[in-house]
Amino acid sequence: MSESESEPLPASPSARLIERKITLDGAVQEFPLERWLVAPELIVGRWVSDGAPPFEGSAGFTSWGVWWPQRPYGAYRIHRPDGSLRLYRIDALEAVRCEGGVIEYRDLLLDALIRPGEAALIEDEDEVAEAEQAKLLSSEQRWRIAWVRGMFERRPALLCERIDAAIEQAVEAVRAAAER
């Protein structure tokens, strides 16, 4: 899906959202995003790269972030500067919540890259195995990772459809707000 396939995007919202990723060891990374939609069941933000460090060479790339507090994964839909879709990246997560303009979650290591029409390329299984061996994962976390791995393997198209629908919902919400 291209950002330019349908009607043009409305102006970016002025509201901001902070994405806060917490790793298993407690380290925190934060990323500023445009706030496109915050609802109890869905959070959508967007980041547009200006090419500044540490993202040299990525100027104009766009990443839509999508999180569902009740699902064990979050996702990114990444577009090239011309608006064409590059890929989807989906992460196993837990403890997704949004309060006070901050979307926060714990990263459970396992990721997948999905290019349209292709099988998912699962990443970081070695990190999951190391965390399991070090007894850093609870039984609930291991279940979440296994469930998400199954979705990566058996339902990549469904995951992409859910991501696309969430982004479209966010765009429509911003468009409707602008028309008021």
Secondary structure, 3 states (H helix, E strand, C coil): CCCCCCCCCCCCCCCEEEEEEECCCCCEEEEEEEEEEEECCEEEEEEECCCCCCCCCCCCCEEEEEECCCCCEEEEEEECCCCCEEEEEEEEEEEEEEECCEEEEEEEEEEEEECCCCCCEEECHHHHHHHHHCCCCCHHHHHHHHHHHHHHHHCHHHHHHHHHHHHHHHHHHHHHHHHC
